[in-house]
Amino acid sequence: MGKRKSKAKPPPKKRLGKLETVFTCPFCNHGSSVECRIDMKDLIGEAVCRICQENFSTTVNALTEPIDIYSEWIDECERVNTLEEEEDEEGA
């Protein structure tokens, strides 16, 4: 009698690296000073700099990660800066 073939084990799943939760402040440029917190009860995400006390709040959903809050903050800073530049060009 022959030996039964055993099933080959599937390859191990690759783990994704964890995303950062501490970032560089866009105002004071201090590394690892911005901490992002997510309050799922109130659906609010907040990024706060421990050095210069700047903060940013936004609405979140179940899929929101700290990097999303920080990215929205950076995008909002860039949007405000471009608006100010356009106003300066019109006034000059």
N, C-alpha and C positions, 0 to 999 in steps of 0.2 A: 504494500500500500504506500502511496506517495504522501508526501507532506503537503499540507494545505499552504497556499501562499498567503502570507500576512499582508494586510494593507499597509502601504507606506504612510508614515506620519506626514501630515501637511507641514509645509515650512512654517517656522514661527513668524507671527505677525510683527511688522516693524512698528515700533513705538514712535509716535510723533513727539518731538521735543516740546517742553512746556514753553508757553509764551511768557514774555516778561510782564511784570506788574509794576515795575519801577522804571522811570524814564528821566530824560534830561529836560530841564525846564526851558521853555522857549523864551522866557524873559530874562532870567539871570544866568542861563547856560550852566547851571550847576548840575553835574552828573548825578544820577540816581537820587534826585530830590523830589520828583513828582510821583506821588502814589495815587493809584486809581482804585476807587471803591465802588462796588455795585450794590445797590439796595433793591433787591427784587420785590420786596414788599410794596415799596412806593414807586417802583420802576424808574429810579433815578440813578444815574452814574455820575460820579464826581471825581475830578482830578485836582489834586491840591499839591502845591510846592511847599515843602517844609522850610525852605530858606526864605523866599520872598513873599510867602503867603498868598500868591496868586492862585485863583481857583477857576474851574470851569465845570458846569453841570449840563447834563443832557438827558434825554429820555432813553431808556434801554428796553430791550426785549429779552426773551429767553436765550437768544443766540449771541448776545453781546458779550464781548471779552474786554479786559482792560485796555488792550491795544487799540480797540475800536474807539473807546472814549478819548484816548490820547490823540489818535489820528484825527478825530473830529475837532479837537481843540486846535491842532496845528492847522487844519484846513480853515477854521474860523479865523485864526490869526492872519493867515495869508489873505483871506477874503477882505478883512478889515484893512490890511495894509494896501491892497490894490485899490480899494475905494478911496483911501486917503490920498494915494498918489494921483488918481484921476481928478480928484477935487483940487489938488495943488496945481496940476497942469491947466485946468480950466481957469483957475484964478490968476495964473501968471500971464 
